[in-house]
């Protein structure tokens, strides 16, 4: 048996995932002949789908489907060439649309992860230092390893602890040319928001602080033109790079890097390793992405954002009413129900699927040990009755499961509270949110 810390982590992760596969709650596949967004067919059962990150539901928008099919009809299923040699003409128009959305130069990448691998080794120099939030997305950790191999100074700090960040800035600011802070805009497991007001203050106080923020889960559902949570606070800042997933709420494919200036974009476009040696986006995804960008730039988007915000209000309201322990201050479309030990998570997952609901079971390694929970993602496809229904199942089953395991909802909440930091004020959509109706 492996006894190293890394070996123990791998063994534990393998055990959890393998158990999920054996128990029929992981490595699942849909059985539908056609999808409509709200439900999926799994193991012969129709389940309300609380596991999609397509928050605005645009993956079912007819305009995106038509644009995708038209692009295939015009350009084929693939244009197989490195962008260094030749790119499909759609890229120029697509990046121009995204640059309008974000108000800054945008570079499309095959995935968000490949975008990190292209940009991070170039923008971070050997004379720089990096401080990373320990809950930053794993894809950022992959890019950081390329810096570590070069000997770049790298530190981790506890999640959203700006006091720790400022302490390290004071110690490092005279030793390094730039100090980079790496974090997410919306953290993918708990759905909590980056402390951007505090980060703005630090940007003002420290001239060599730069931010590299992954806003994969913050795009579309908030911000002007759907430009995201990070851009809502830091738009146009000359020392901020942000990345976006075009594969989630944007409902197309690939990723985008938003640069503070054209020179940085050109450096990564020219020298980014995964752009030189990797393949391009397929024409279908370029077509869908351009259609999605046009929707984002239209007057329809604030209405869609408000509709999704209504579902967040329902989730907050009914969770409070039923005593369901959500990770505090639900401000994003990711609602995390606190469970604690992984055994309870597996049991609750079975109860939910039996009742007709699919959610994401979050266990180590996606969350820390003893921080297992149910991750419910909210989309415009979901109805009020769906939210009431899934919370009712959790409200009944969770106390029973925890009691059988020798704990309680209150004890689990107290354990989770040890890791929590105050949440920043959420960004409201451009139009007013509808009032919460009476409970069904």
Secondary structure, DSSP 8 states (H G I E B T S, - for coil): ---SHHHHHHHHHHHHHHHHHHTTSSS-----SS--SSEEEETTEEEEE-----TT-GGG-HHHHHHHHHHHHHH-S---S-TTT---THHHHHHHHHHHHHTS-EEEESSHHHHHHHHHHHHS-TT-EEEEETTS-HHHHHHHHHHHHHT-EEEEE-TT-HHHHHHHHHHHTTT-S-EEEEEESB-TTT--B--HHHHHHHHHH-TTEEEEEE-TTTTTTSSGGG--HHHHHHTT-TTEEEEEESSSTT-SSSEEEE-SSHHHHHHHHHH-HHHHHS----HHHHHHHHHHHHHHTSTHHHHHHHHHHHHHHHHHHHHHHHT--B-SS--SSEEEEEEESHHHHHHHHHHHHHHTEE-EEE-TTTS-TT-EEEEEE--TT--HHHHHHHHHHHHHHHHHHHHHTT--HHHHHHHHHTT----------SS---------
